[in-house]
Every structure is written in C-alpha cells, then in structure tokens.
Amino acid sequence: MAYTYIDEDRALQQYRDEIDELHDIEICGMSFCASRILEELDPIAFNCGFSDWLDANELTTEEEEEEEDEEDEESEAE
C-alpha cells in the first residue's frame, strides 16, 4: 500500500476540520469545536484518532515512509 506524504500541520488541520464537520459540542448554550475539546481533554485519543485517520486516507507525515513505499513497489515490479 502506497502512502502519500502530507505536511503534518496541513494533515492536522484537515483532521480537525473533519471532526468539527461531524460533531457539534454545545454546553450551556455555547458552541465549541469538537476537535479542540478532544485535543485538550484527551490528547491520547486525539493522537490515536489522527494516526488512524492518516492510515485510513493512506497518508503519511514522514517523508521517509513515502520513499520506502515507493522503493517497495519498484522492487515488487521487478
């Protein structure tokens, strides 16, 4: 499986945007970004979800991993 490299800041923003599109958090009539609440209150769950999101979208924030995938595909083709 080939992973596509994405800048970590860009990937995190896309992940946050997806969470915020799917969930609204309202407390005492005030709205909050679900991604911010998750990241602040349970950073481990946020990071695990981010890792799962990267895998599900076949993305990587590590340039070396993308290069390794490309080398593996080339050696398999031979």
C-alpha angles and dihedrals in degrees: 000000000000118000123207119224117240129176109257094232091051092046092050091050092050090048091049091048092053092050091048092049092053101042136042119194118202123179121178090342095309122115123223135185108259092213093056093048092049093046093048100041101035111017092168092058089045092052093045090050090049091052091048090047091052091051094046090052093042092240132141133193091202115085091201092059091055090050092049091052091051091049091049091052091049093050091048091052092057 
